[in-house]
Amino acid sequence: MAIDRWIALVILMLCFAYGYAAYFTMDGLLPPIMKQRPIWPSTFPKVLAAGGIILSLSILLGFEKAPKKEDAADINLSRLGEYKVGQALMLLGLMVAYAFLLRPLGFLAATFLFLACGSFILGERRFVLMAVVAAIAAGSIWYLVDAVLGIFLSPLPSFMNGG
């Protein structure tokens, strides 16, 4: 079986577990007043689980377009050294660092550093453009989450917020 089908099988198992949690465990914890509403907190996880199951099954059953010859997008494990595995591992490490630095640095600084360092890892060398795009993106996302959605997201480092 090709690697894309193995990945689809793993995603299918994760979606089944996620869907089980969304359909059976989350709804049982709701207070009675929430059960009268048309949209529950578990609605979006249910949609995600169902969509993931449908898409992974389509890959497992081969409904996607079959390649005619060796496709450049296929992963050849014998040529693993030719892929940019180092970049992928550095990006994963950067994601972990972002998660750990989010509270101490605050959302704006952590997101700015994540976007700037991520674009540097991916090969961007126009530093002024990187800084401007990262600053605009971090500020825009913070504004949308905080002001538009009404979810408090600490923009400043923890020592500047009083704790």
KEFI-195940 format. One record per residue: x, y, z of N, C-alpha, C in turn; residue number from 1. Coordinates in steps of 0.001 Angstrom, whole numbers, padded with zeros to 6 digits, always signed. Each point is the difference from the previous one (the first is absolute). Layout:
      n_c1      n_c2      n_c3     ca_c1     ca_c2     ca_c3      c_c1      c_c2      c_c3     i
         X         Y         Z         X         Y         Z         X         Y         Z   NUM
...
This chain:
      n_c1      n_c2      n_c3     ca_c1     ca_c2     ca_c3      c_c1      c_c2      c_c3     i
   +000857   -001175   +000000   -000857   +001175   +000000   +000898   +001231   +000000     1
   -000379   +001004   -000757   +000780   +001232   -000128   -000057   +000785   +001298     2
   +000969   +000884   +000161   +000100   +000752   +001244   -001195   +000921   +000203     3
   -000593   +000514   -001083   -001163   +000867   +000170   -001185   -000767   +000573     4
   -000104   -001269   -000334   -001091   -000810   +000565   +000261   -000361   +001456     5
   +001260   -000205   +000362   +000327   -000242   +001411   -000325   +001239   +000828     6
   +000349   +001167   -000518   -000306   +001247   +000708   -001510   +000184   +000099     7
   -000725   -000317   -001065   -001459   +000103   +000020   -000602   -000952   +001027     8
   +000603   -001184   +000153   -000480   -000958   +000999   +000210   +000533   +001412     9
   +001146   +000600   +000252   +000268   +000589   +001317   -000966   +001156   +000269    10
   -000216   +000841   -001000   -000935   +001124   +000160   -001417   -000516   +000225    11
   -000376   -001082   -000673   -001318   -000584   +000194   -000181   -000468   +001443    12
   +001014   -000666   +000546   -000088   -000458   +001392   -000103   +001191   +000967    13
   +000783   +001044   -000261   -000075   +001195   +000856   -001371   +000663   -000103    14
   -000567   +000048   -001197   -001316   +000611   -000175   -001093   -000820   +000673    15
   +000136   -001318   -000016   -000966   -000831   +000718   +000072   +000272   +001507    16
   +001202   +000086   +000542   +000134   +000287   +001428   -000519   +001395   +000333    17
   +000324   +000970   -000835   -000456   +001374   +000203   -001521   +000082   -000127    18
   -000546   -000697   -000986   -001450   -000022   -000178   -000710   -000675   +001154    19
   +000578   -001076   +000518   -000588   -000670   +001165   -000048   +000958   +001183    20
   +001098   +000713   +000208   +000033   +000965   +001101   -001011   +001116   -000232    21
   -000142   +000461   -001230   -000926   +001095   -000294   -001452   -000441   +000117    22
   -000313   -001202   -000457   -001389   -000443   -000011   -000463   -000535   +001353    23
   +000877   -000666   +000745   -000466   -000690   +001192   +000480   +000600   +001317    24
   +001228   +000470   +000067   +000484   +000477   +001296   -000256   +001483   +000216    25
   +000087   +000828   -001044   -000196   +001437   +000184   -001458   +000354   +000269    26
   -000920   -000662   -000662   -001405   +000348   +000137   -000573   -000406   +001356    27
   +000543   -001014   +000602   -000491   -000434   +001302   +000330   +000975   +001116    28
   +000999   +000838   -000191   +000415   +000938   +001030   -000723   +001340   -000079    29
   -000858   +000167   -000995   -000680   +001284   -000179   -001075   +000206   +001069    30
   -000127   +001225   +000499   -001119   +000283   +000906   -001311   +000012   -000793    31
   -001127   -000203   +000675   -001282   -000088   -000721   -000339   +001237   -000825    32
   +000416   +001170   +000441   -000325   +001212   -000761   +000721   +000029   -001337    33
   +001196   -000575   -000054   +000759   -000025   -001252   -000568   -001008   -000991    34
   -000705   -001004   +000501   -000555   -001019   -000894   -001191   +000522   -000799    35
   -000520   +001164   +000361   -001130   +000570   -000725   +000456   +000874   -001167    36
   +001259   +000266   -000096   +000522   +000878   -001056   +000222   -000807   -001279    37
   -000110   +000648   -001160   +000178   -000729   -001259   +001457   -000374   -000281    38
   +000938   +000817   +000473   +001418   -000293   -000225   +000647   -000216   +001355    39
   +000588   -001179   +000164   +000640   -000360   +001251   +001500   +000210   -000131    40
   +000723   -000008   +001108   +001463   +000097   -000097   +000638   -001156   -000764    41
   -000724   -001100   -000135   +000561   -001154   -000708   -000353   +000000   -001484    42
   -000678   +001025   -000495   -000423   +000012   -001402   +001193   +000049   -000948    43
   +000937   +000916   +000236   +001156   +000111   -000893   +000891   -001250   +000063    44
   +000279   -000571   +001195   +000752   -001262   -000003   -000710   -001127   -000743    45
   -001327   -000020   +000041   -000731   -001026   -000747   +000184   +000183   -001506    46
   -000060   +001252   -000446   +000187   +000287   -001428   +001422   -000360   -000432    47
   +000986   +000353   +000838   +001390   -000334   -000325   +000210   -001511   -000078    48
   -000560   -000732   +000963   +000162   -001454   +000008   -000651   -000621   -001228    49
   -001216   +000423   -000324   -000687   -000559   -001167   +000748   +000339   -001291    50
   +000452   +001231   -000125   +000771   +000374   -001189   +001297   -000770   -000115    51
   +000704   -000179   +001117   +001244   -000767   -000024   -000232   -001452   -000362    52
   -001080   -000577   +000501   -000320   -001400   -000326   -000314   -000133   -001486    53
   -000789   +000915   -000538   -000368   -000062   -001421   +001236   +000161   -000891    54
   +000845   +000981   +000314   +001180   +000232   -000838   +001020   -001127   +000105    55
   +000227   -000515   +001203   +000971   -001089   +000123   -000519   -001290   -000641    56
   -001311   -000227   +000086   -000554   -001170   -000693   +000112   +000143   -001513    57
   -000150   +001222   -000510   +000142   +000180   -001449   +001424   -000296   -000459    58
   +000971   +000302   +000843   +001385   -000326   -000362   +000249   -001495   +000146    59
   -000511   -000600   +001082   +000192   -001433   +000212   -000650   -000836   -001096    60
   -001180   +000411   -000448   -000708   -000773   -001014   +000426   +000354   -001426    61
   +000876   +000981   -000133   +000568   +000322   -001307   -000895   +000836   -000883    62
   -000867   +000819   +000585   -000875   +000852   -000809   +000730   +001196   -000586    63
   +001166   +000319   +000558   +000738   +001142   -000543   +000620   -000388   -001334    64
   +000472   +000978   -000714   +000556   -000222   -001336   +001251   -000879   +000097    65
   +000011   -001089   -000697   +001132   -000918   +000022   +001116   +000553   -000888    66
   +001247   -000010   +000497   +001103   +000486   -000828   +000270   -000956   -001163    67
   +000298   +000569   -001160   +000250   -000813   -001194   +001404   -000585   +000006    68
   +000947   +000771   +000477   +001367   -000472   +000106   +000534   +000502   +001330    69
   +001271   -000152   +000228   +000538   +000462   +001278   -000187   +001500   +000124    70
   -000792   +000360   +000964   -000331   +001402   +000227   +001106   +000645   +000825    71
   +000284   +001255   -000291   +001039   +000711   +000742   -000416   +000237   +001441    72
   -001305   -000056   +000288   -000477   +000239   +001357   +000089   -001249   +000872    73
   +000229   -001174   -000589   +000110   -001222   +000790   +001290   +000000   +000804    74
   -000084   -000522   +001190   +001172   -000086   +000861   +000703   -001320   -000275    75
   +001247   +000088   -000385   +000801   -001180   -000257   +000941   -000172   +001185    76
   -000249   -001024   +000810   +000782   -000177   +001224   +001460   -000341   -000274    77
   +000308   -000515   -001184   +001396   -000296   -000311   +000787   +001281   -000277    78
   -000704   +001094   -000321   +000653   +001288   -000263   -000311   +001003   +001122    79
   -000138   -000483   +001213   -000395   +000850   +001117   +001016   +001097   +000270    80
   +001270   -000252   -000293   +001032   +001004   +000219   -000110   +001212   -000912    81
   -000702   -000148   -001125   -000153   +001113   -000927   -001088   +000981   +000430    82
   -000859   -000417   +000919   -001069   +000885   +000472   +000540   +000940   +001057    83
   -000715   +001069   +000237   +000429   +000998   +000976   -000533   -000365   +001382    84
   +000507   -001104   +000528   -000435   -000486   +001303   +000468   +000952   +001097    85
   +001172   +000572   -000169   +000519   +000939   +000993   -000909   +001204   +000175    86
   -000492   +000531   -001110   -000927   +001134   +000075   -001277   -000390   +000731    87
   -000515   -001167   -000304   -001233   -000451   +000641   +000211   -000180   +001500    88
   +001121   -000575   +000384   +000280   -000192   +001428   +000214   +001334   +000711    89
   +000652   +000944   -000680   +000172   +001324   +000607   -001339   +000706   +000166    90
   -000898   -000141   -000958   -001322   +000591   +000129   -000793   -000637   +001131    91
   +000115   -001309   +000154   -000666   -000670   +001126   +000560   +000484   +001329    92
   +001321   +000143   +000075   +000616   +000538   +001215   -000438   +001428   +000268    93
   -000147   +000778   -001068   -000465   +001375   +000141   -001436   +000043   +000516    94
   -000833   -000926   -000435   -001372   -000070   +000502   -000036   -000326   +001484    95
   +000857   -000912   +000427   +000070   -000342   +001424   +000496   +001201   +000793    96
   +001009   +000683   -000503   +000511   +001188   +000678   -001077   +001078   +000081    97
   -000791   +000162   -001050   -001094   +000978   -000001   -001005   -000317   +001103    98
   -000332   -001265   +000136   -000953   -000393   +001041   +000547   +000308   +001396    99
   +001281   -000240   +000211   +000593   +000260   +001314   +000194   +001497   +000259   100
   +000225   +000787   -001031   +000278   +001428   +000172   -001243   +000879   -000073   101
   -001151   -000585   -000262   -001207   +000798   -000181   -000386   +000769   +001259   102
   +000038   -000631   +001147   -000342   +000710   +001240   +001109   +000951   +000455   103
   +001251   -000450   +000058   +001028   +000915   +000500   +000222   +001220   -000894   104
   -000076   -000152   -001316   +000253   +001129   -000897   -001256   +000763   -000391   105
   -001154   -000599   +000163   -001236   +000607   -000464   -000270   -000387   -001443   106
   -001245   +000167   -000411   -000393   -000447   -001331   +000712   +000760   -001106   107
   +000071   +001313   +000132   +000562   +000800   -001098   +001467   -000327   -000262   108
   +000811   -000015   +001051   +001433   -000270   -000182   +000252   -001443   -000433   109
   -000710   -000960   +000630   +000211   -001407   -000346   -000423   -000277   -001442   110
   -001117   +000569   -000414   -000468   -000224   -001367   +000909   +000695   -001012   111
   +000441   +001207   +000319   +000931   +000701   -000880   +001276   -000823   -000186   112
   +000581   -000476   +001100   +001230   -000804   -000098   -000243   -001306   -000755   113
   -001139   -000645   +000247   -000310   -001247   -000688   -000096   +000214   -001509   114
   -000720   +001028   -000406   -000160   +000248   -001436   +001308   +000432   -000656   115
   +000756   +000850   +000680   +001263   +000459   -000576   +001016   -001146   -000090   116
   +000143   -000762   +001081   +000952   -001128   -000020   -000454   -001089   -000971   117
   -001313   -000244   -000068   -000517   -001008   -000932   +000267   +000372   -001441   118
   -000192   +001260   -000337   +000277   +000399   -001380   +001499   -000027   -000288   119
   +000834   +000278   +001017   +001451   -000108   -000188   +000399   -001453   -000254   120
   -000581   -000922   +000768   +000301   -001420   -000186   -000417   -000456   -001397   121
   -001106   +000520   -000495   -000490   -000396   -001322   +000733   +000674   -001149   122
   +000916   +000944   +000312   +000864   +000530   -001042   -000177   +001464   -000337   123
   -000867   +000699   +000697   -000178   +001430   -000279   +001172   +000770   +000581   124
   +000589   +000900   -000789   +001157   +000762   +000457   -000212   +001508   -000075   125
   -001197   +000441   -000342   -000309   +001433   +000017   -000535   +000334   +001394   126
   +000909   +000423   +000875   -000307   +000127   +001415   -001024   +001086   +000303   127
   +000046   +001091   -000722   -000971   +001076   +000238   -001406   -000489   -000356   128
   -000123   -000655   -001130   -001297   -000541   -000405   -000494   -001038   +001005   129
   +000905   -000877   +000462   -000368   -001003   +001006   -000543   +000667   +001252   130
   +000683   +001038   +000472   -000413   +000671   +001230   -001344   +000695   -000169   131
   -000203   +000651   -001135   -001261   +000712   -000234   -001163   -000985   -000093   132
   +000171   -001062   -000755   -001068   -000993   -000160   -000293   -000686   +001332   133
   +001037   -000365   +000747   -000207   -000652   +001288   -000701   +000933   +000982   134
   +000361   +001268   +000016   -000636   +000957   +000908   -001459   +000220   -000370   135
   -000286   +000158   -001274   -001390   +000203   -000439   -000832   -001242   +000291   136
   +000542   -001169   -000264   -000751   -001239   +000232   -000264   -000209   +001485   137
   +001027   +000190   +000837   -000187   -000197   +001440   -001012   +000993   +000562   138
   +000105   +001261   -000396   -000938   +001007   +000478   -001419   -000239   -000488   139
   -000148   -000406   -001252   -001327   -000262   -000555   -000667   -001182   +000687   140
   +000748   -001071   +000195   -000566   -001180   +000653   -000392   +000325   +001428   141
   +000863   +000733   +000712   -000333   +000368   +001376   -001264   +000855   +000032   142
   -000105   +000976   -000895   -001180   +000867   -000031   -001267   -000813   -000280   143
   +000061   -000906   -000976   -001177   -000803   -000336   -000436   -000878   +001165   144
   +000955   -000646   +000647   -000350   -000885   +001105   -000483   +000800   +001201   145
   +000689   +001086   +000335   -000328   +000749   +001210   -001223   +000896   -000196   146
   +000019   +000833   -001003   -001066   +000992   -000154   -001228   -000557   -000717   147
   +000199   -000750   -001073   -001134   -000462   -000792   -000668   -001211   +000648   148
   +000788   -001004   +000371   -000578   -001193   +000614   -000255   +000163   +001492   149
   +000669   +000955   +000637   -000207   +000230   +001425   +000704   -000996   +000899   150
   +001017   -000650   -000508   +000778   -000958   +000793   +001256   +000717   +000467   151
   +000189   +000085   +001328   +001176   +000707   +000495   +001248   -000780   -000340   152
   +000940   +000689   -000600   +001282   -000581   -000382   +001057   +001001   +000422   153
   +000801   -000381   +000951   +000975   +000921   +000570   +001038   +000407   -001044   154
   +000011   +001283   -000392   +000935   +000420   -001032   +001402   +000251   +000540   155
   +000117   +000244   +001293   +001272   +000382   +000606   +000611   -001152   +000787   156
   +001298   +000091   +000287   +000629   -001031   +000834   -000639   -000074   +001381   157
   +000128   -001151   +000643   -000676   -000241   +001268   +000466   +000952   +001098   158
   +001256   +000414   +000007   +000465   +000893   +001052   -000564   +001415   -000164   159
   -000468   +000353   -001203   -000593   +001315   -000218   -001507   +000010   +000274   160
   -000589   -001188   +000113   -001430   -000099   +000271   -000292   -000183   +001482   161
   +001013   +000009   +000836   -000205   -000173   +001429   -000081   -001459   +000415   162
   +000716   -000853   -000679   +000015   -001383   +000465   +000225   -000885   -001115   163
